[in-house]
Amino acid sequence: MAERSLQIPLSDQQMTLYKSMISACSGNEYRAVSFRMSDILTVKPFSEYYDLFIFMEEDFRELSVSSESFVKLRIAAEEAAEKKCGSSSLVSLEMIYDILMKKGDISPSSRDRLMARECELAVYFTFPRSLGREMYSAAKRSKKNIILTADTIYPRETILKILENCGYTGYNALIIPHEQKLSGGSELFSTIIKKSKVPENRLIHFGWDVEQDVEVPIMSGSKAMLLSSPVLSMIRSGRLRGYIQSLHIYDIDSPELLPLHCVLGLYSDYCFDVPQNKLYLSDFCGSEFLIGFIVLGPLSLINDYKPSDDFRERLIDILSGNEKTAAGRDAFIKAFDTHFRGHTDKYGSRELDLPFEFFVQFSSAGDRAIYQQKMEPADFQHWADISADPELAPVYGKTAKKSALSKLADRMFPPGTKVRNMTDGILFKMKNRAMNKGKKK
């Protein structure tokens, strides 16, 4: 597997958090360290949890005559399995595909082929979270007992491959909740304590869920530290994700937007590996590097991209001439080449200019100020004049359900057409106004 790491400059805030995390793993206060696997030790370069399934659409078409998309069937099957089990921790990949076999009208052998394909893709795309790997290495160097909780649907052999590929070896215990019928909470954490072979107060746990990874360990007498997932940190860093969601409130899961999801996934995993908070009057944490990564970087994926006016062309030149911004752009290009080059070509480059257009039309004052000295006064004034507040939508963890009216609109005005975009924009504004009026009451 190609080396999947980049040197990303850290802010002072990030450096403080980084040092505290490493210190907790290597200090003498604790004799055992427990890590949640997903989003703490390992990540996938996607912004939506279902993006992996989009790569399986063609595989599914060869095995089924169903008119439903594989993505929708796969999501529905997992939701049905969670409902049946009563806990996501108890759901296994086999359960999901048993349900999908019936919903998608496929044979047992086709089910097995699709399961194997998903496992193959999960192994290929998963890579180590840089901070997680350093925390793990610090714990290992300090000869701590290390316990891993594989909070995932995948079978043991797939989990072992992922951990090995990511460089996680030599741990003392691997807990797979669905394999051991552990539903989470105190039941799971008592197993972690037992496997750690140390008293409760000599164990520290790292995870991203406030209830499961902080409250439960502390109530059990252990120490816990919360580490946000990169995607969540990215969402909270500014208005970009909410802006994109507002434009694609119902079709965010369309295959044509997969490259955009991949762009946001890379932005999350690399630039928010060490979490940082939103800065006042900035959508990019006041970082020239981040602006280069997410604003300039995606433009490199658009063949023969040409700015729509002279101002945009001059702005791109100014951004490219900034050393830190150019470094961010180059880091993005390297990251995309490593993870996706050749895998997303068939999906096109639709909406990959959205981060740049957001930066042009809705830039925050703090982000504009970074480049003021290099701009002509007239251009800077023009930029300030055209900048406005974007429409923002709630960022969903799951795809928004379509109403009967939306489904009718799909048939009359296909998503992506000019008429449909105008209609969605009007409906979204009406919905926002209604919600705001309700809040005032």
N, C-alpha and C positions, 0 to 999 in steps of 0.2 A: 504493500500500500504506500502511495506517495505520502511524503511528510506533509501533514496538514497543520501548519503553524505559521504564524506571522508575528513579527515584533510590532505591537501596537503601543504607542506612547500612552502612559497613564497620567491622569490628572492628579493633583495633590490629594483630592478626596478619594480617588481610587487607590492610590498608593497607601493611604492610611488603612483602608479596609483590607487591602492585600496583605499588609504586614500583620494585621491582627489575626487574619485567617491562618496564615502560615505559622504564626507563633502558637496559636491554639493547638495546632497539629503536632508541633515539635517540642513544646514545653514539657516540664516535668510534672505538671499538675495532674495530667491524665495518663493512664496506662493503656487505654484502648480508645480507638476512634472508629465511629460508625458513619458510613456514607450511604445516602440514597444514590442509586446509580443514575437514573434518568435525570438529565438537566443539571446534575451536580458533577458527576464524573464524565458523563457522555452527553453529546448533543447531536442533533441532525441539522443540516443547513437549510431548514425550511422555516417559514413563518406560520404555516398552518399545519395542524396535526395530520390532516388528510393528504398532504401533498405527495407523500410516498405512493399513495394509491393511484394517483394520476398516471404514474409510470406503468401501471399494470393494466390499463384500459385495453390495449391491443391484445395482451395475453388472454384477457377475459373474453374478448370478441371471438377469438378462435375456438373457445370452449363452450359458448352459450349463445342461444338465439334470443335471449332477453333483450327487450328494447330499452331497459333501464341501464343507466351508466353504472360501471363498476364502483365508482367512488360513492355514489348514493347507496348502493346495496351494501357496500362494506361498512359504511358509517351506520346504517340502519341495523346491520347484523351485530355490531359491537354494542350499540345502545340496547338492543334486545337481550344480549347476553348479560349486560350489567343489570338490567331490570330483573332478569331471571335469578341471578346470583345474589342480588341485593348489595353487592359491593364490587367496585371495579378491581379490587385487589384479588378477587377470586376468579376473574375472567382469564381464560387461556385462549390462545390462537385457535386451538382445535374446536373449542366451543363456538367461537365466532364463525368459523368456516362450516361447521355443521348447520348453523342457521342460514348462512349465505348459500349453501348448497340447495336448500329448499326455496329460498327467495329468488335465487338466480337460475333455478332449474338446470343445475349441472350435475354430472355424475360424480360418484365418490373418487374416481381416478382424477377427474378434472379439479375437484376440491383439493386433492393432495398436491397437484401440480401448482395450483395458485398459492397454496400455503408455502410450498418450497420456494416459490418465486418471491413472495413477500419477505421471507426470512433472508433470502439472498440479497435483496435490496436493502434490508435493514442493516445487514452486516457491512455492505459496501458504503452506504451513506453515513453511518454513525462514525463519529470521530471524537477524540478526547476534548473535553472542555479544558482549556489551558490552565485556568486557576485550579480546577479540580485535580488535574494531573500533578500540579505542583504541591497541592495540599496532601495528596496521596503519597508523593515522594517524600515529603517532610515527615509524615507519620511513619513511613517505612524506615527512613534513615534513623529515626529516633527509637526504632525497635518496638513500636506500639503494636498491640493486637489490633488487626484491622478486620472489620465486619462490613460486608457489602449487602445491601438490600436491593435486589433486582426487581423494582416495581414496574414490571413490564409483562405483556401478554405472551412473550415469545418463549419457546421451549428451552430447556437447559442447554442443549448443544449450541443453539444460536447465541444465547447469552454468553457462553464461554468463548465463542469465536469473537464476539464483539469486545469483550474484556481483553482478550489476548491481542487483538489488532490494535487496541487503544493503549497497550502497554501496561495494563493492570494485572500484575502477577504477584504471587507470594502473599495473598491475603489469607487470613485465618479461617474465615467462614463466609459462605455465600448463601443468603436467604432468598428464596424465590416464593413469595407469598401464595400464588395460585397453586404451586406444586405442593406446598405444605398446608394448604387450606387455612391460611392466616388472613383474617379479614381486615387487619389493620388495627390502629389504636393501641390500647394497652396490651392486647393479645400479641401483636407483632413485636412491640417494644420489649416485652418480657422475654421473648425469644432472642432478641438482640442482646439483652443483658446476659442471658444464659450463655450465648455463644461467645461473648466477650471474655468470660472467665475472670472478671474483675468486679469489685464492689460497684454498686450503682454510681456512687459519687466519684469514681475514677474513670468514668466513661463520658466522652463527649460525642454528640451526634450532629451531623450536618444534613440539612434538607431544605426544601423550598416551601413546604406547606406549614402555615402557622400552627394549625391545630395538631396535625400528625407529627410534625418534626420539631416543634418547640414545646407546645403545651403538654403533650403526652410524656416526652422525655423528662421535662422538669418535674411533673407530678410524680414521675417514677423515681425521682431522686438523682437524676443525671443532669449534665450540662448540655445545652443545645445552642447552636448558632444558625440563624436563618440566612440562606444565600439565595437571592432571587434568581429565577430563570432568566437567561439572556433575552428571550422574547418579551417577557413582562417588563424587564428593565428598559428595553427599546421602546415599547409602547408608552411608558411613563415619561420618556425623555423629551417629548415634544408633540407637536400636532400632526406630524407627517402621516402616521398610520391612521389616525382618525379621518384625515382628509381623504386618503385613498379609499377607506371603507365607505365614506359618504358617496363617492363616485360609483362604487360598485357594491351597493348595499345588498343586492340580490344575486349578482353573478360573480362574487369574489371567488367562488369555487370553480369557475370555468377553466378548462385546460389551457385556454389561450393566455390566462394570467399566471400560469405556473412560473415563467421566467421572473416575473415581478415578485412572486412569493419567494423565489430563490434569492433574489437580490436582497429582500428584507431579512431573509433568514441569515445570510452571510453578515449583513450589517449587525444583526443581533448577536450572533455567536462570536464575532471577532471584536466588535467595538464595545460590546456590553458584557464581555466575558467577566470582567470585574465591574459590578454594578456601579452606576453613578446617578445622582438625582438630576432632575431638570433644573436648569439655571434660569433665573428671571430674564425675560426678554431674549431668550434663545431657544431654538428648537433642536439644536445640535450640541448642547452642553458647552457652548462657547468654543468649540474645537474646530480649528481649520482642517485638521486631519479627518474628522468625521464628515465634514462637508465634502471634502474631496472623495471620500469613500462612497458615500451614498448619493451625492448630487452629481458629481462628475463621472464617477465610475460606471454607472449603468449606461451612460451615453455611448460608451465604447462598444456596447453590444448591439447598437443600432447601425446597420450597414448604411454607409453614405449619409449619416445624420447631418442635417443642415439646419441651423437656427432659423426660426421663422422671421426674425427681424435683425436689424443691425445692433440694437441694444443687447440682445441675447448673445450675439456673436462677440461683442466686446466684453461682456460679462464672463463668458467662457474663457476668453484670452486672459483676463485678470485672474480668474481662479487658477488657471493652468500655470500662470506665472508666479503664484505663491508657492514657495518650497514645501510647506507643510501640507497644503491642499493637494498639490501634485503627488506628494508621497502617499496620501490617502487614496487617491485615484489609482496609483500603481499597485497599492496593496489590494484594492478591490479586484483589479484585473488578475493578479496572481491568485487570489482566493477563488475567483470564478473559474479560472483555468484548472485549478486543482480539483475542484468538486464537480463541475458541471460541463466543462467544454465538450461538445459533441452530444450531450445528453438532452439538451433543451432546444437544439436548433430547429426541430420540426414544429415547435410551438410558436415560433416567430418572436417578434420584439414589441408586441403590443403594450403600450403604456409604460415602457421603460424610461420614457422621458418625464414621467410624472414627478419624481423627486426634484428634477431640475425646474419644472414648471411651478411646483410648489415654492421652491426657493426664489423664483422670479416674482411670482404674483402675491405670495403671502409671507414674505420674509419678516422675521422679527427684527426689531431695531438693533439689538445686540449683534446679530449675525451680519447685518448690513455694515455695521460700524467697523467690522474686522477689515473690510476691503476699501473703506472710504478713502484712505490716503492714496491709493493707486487709481482712483477713478476721477474722471473729469467732473467738476462740480455739477454741470448740467445733467450728466448721467446719474449721478448719485441722487440729485433732487428728483429726477424722473422715477428712479427706483422707489424712493420714499413715497412719491405721489401715487404710484400704481399699487403699492402694497396694501393689502386689506386683510380682514379676518376671514379665514376659510370656513365653509360649512363643515362641521365635524359630526361624525356618526359614532355611536357606541361601538367599541371594538368587541366583536363576539368571539367567544371561545368555540362556539358551534355555529354552523351556517344558519342565517336567519330563515325562519319558516316563511314560505310564500302564501299569501292570501289567495282566495279565489280570483280576486280582481287582478292580482299580479300574474297569475297563471293565464288569465284571459289576455292580458297585455303581452305576454310572451308569444302567444299565437298571432295576435294582430300586428304587433311591432316587435320584431326580434331584438333581443338584447344586443347592444352595440351599434344599432342604427341611430342616425341623428334624431329622428322623431322620438324614439324610445328614450334616449338620453335626456332630451328636453322634458318629456313626460315624467320620468323618474325624478328629475331635478325639481319640478313643480310639486309633485307629491311629497317629496322629502321635506321641502320647505314648509308645506302645509302641515305635515306631521309634527315638525319641530315647533311651529307656532302653537299648535294645539297642546303639545306637551308643556310648553312654557306657560300657556294660559292656565293649564291645570295646576301647575306648581304655584302660581301666584294666588290662586283661590285657596 
